[in-house]
Amino acid sequence: MVTRASPTAGEWEWYWRESADGEADCGVVADVDSGRAVSVCRAPRYVSKEQWEADGPLLANAKHMLSVLKTIDEYGYDTPTDLEMVRDAIDKADGIAYDKKLK
């Protein structure tokens, strides 16, 4: 039997940094609130900041979307709370939740 690792624990967040010479450093980190960020993925020299702003939220929320899908698969989808959970996952993946946080 093959055992698989679980996704990295903690909330995942995406980031973008640019060095003085214009080189991009971006990625997704987990467990930021604990004071020790764990790199989930890094994407140095990404195409553009604008593209990463579209892709970063999707990658950072993959674990949340998987959890929503597993819940719906196990319990079904028939209440307003289920719809709210799905919309929340979509908003996070689309970066809408991030845009709301900026306002």
C-alpha positions in Angstrom: 0.0 0.0 0.0 1.3 3.4 -1.0 1.0 6.2 1.6 0.7 9.7 0.5 1.7 12.8 2.4 -1.0 15.3 3.4 -0.9 18.9 2.1 1.3 21.3 4.1 -0.6 22.3 7.3 -1.8 25.8 8.0 -3.4 28.5 5.8 -1.6 29.1 2.6 -0.8 32.6 1.3 0.8 33.9 -1.9 3.4 36.6 -2.1 5.2 38.7 -4.7 8.5 40.5 -4.1 10.7 42.3 -6.5 14.4 42.9 -6.0 16.1 46.2 -6.7 17.2 44.9 -10.1 13.7 43.8 -11.0 14.0 40.1 -10.4 10.7 38.5 -9.2 10.5 36.3 -6.2 7.0 34.9 -5.7 5.4 31.8 -4.3 3.0 30.3 -1.8 3.8 29.9 1.9 2.0 28.1 4.7 1.9 28.6 8.5 2.7 32.3 8.2 0.8 33.2 11.4 3.0 30.9 13.5 6.0 33.0 12.6 7.7 30.3 10.6 6.6 30.4 7.0 7.0 27.1 5.1 7.5 27.3 1.4 4.8 25.4 -0.5 6.1 26.5 -3.9 8.3 29.2 -5.4 8.1 30.7 -8.8 11.2 32.8 -9.4 11.3 34.9 -12.6 7.5 34.6 -13.1 6.1 36.1 -16.3 4.7 39.2 -14.7 3.3 40.5 -11.4 -0.1 40.8 -13.1 0.0 37.2 -14.1 1.1 36.1 -10.7 -1.8 38.1 -9.1 -4.1 35.9 -11.2 -2.3 32.6 -10.6 -1.2 33.1 -7.0 -4.6 33.0 -5.3 -5.6 29.9 -7.3 -2.5 28.0 -6.1 -2.7 29.3 -2.6 -6.3 28.1 -2.3 -5.9 24.7 -3.9 -6.0 23.0 -0.4 -9.2 24.9 0.5 -10.9 24.0 -2.8 -10.0 20.3 -2.3 -11.5 20.4 1.1 -14.8 21.9 -0.2 -15.0 19.3 -3.0 -14.3 16.4 -0.5 -17.1 17.8 1.8 -19.6 18.0 -1.1 -18.6 14.5 -2.3 -19.1 13.0 1.2 -22.2 14.9 2.4 -23.8 16.2 -0.8 -24.8 19.6 -1.8 -28.2 20.7 -0.7 -28.2 23.6 1.7 -27.5 27.4 1.5 -24.4 26.8 3.6 -23.0 24.5 1.0 -23.5 27.2 -1.7 -21.9 29.7 0.5 -18.9 27.4 1.1 -18.6 26.9 -2.7 -18.8 30.6 -3.5 -16.2 31.3 -0.8 -13.8 28.8 -2.4 -14.4 30.3 -5.8 -13.8 33.9 -4.5 -10.5 32.9 -2.8 -9.3 31.1 -5.9 -10.3 34.0 -8.2 -8.5 36.4 -5.9 -11.7 38.2 -5.1 -11.2 37.6 -1.3 -7.7 39.2 -1.7 -9.2 42.2 -3.5 -11.8 42.7 -0.7 -9.0 42.5 1.9 -7.2 45.4 0.0 -10.2 47.7 0.2 
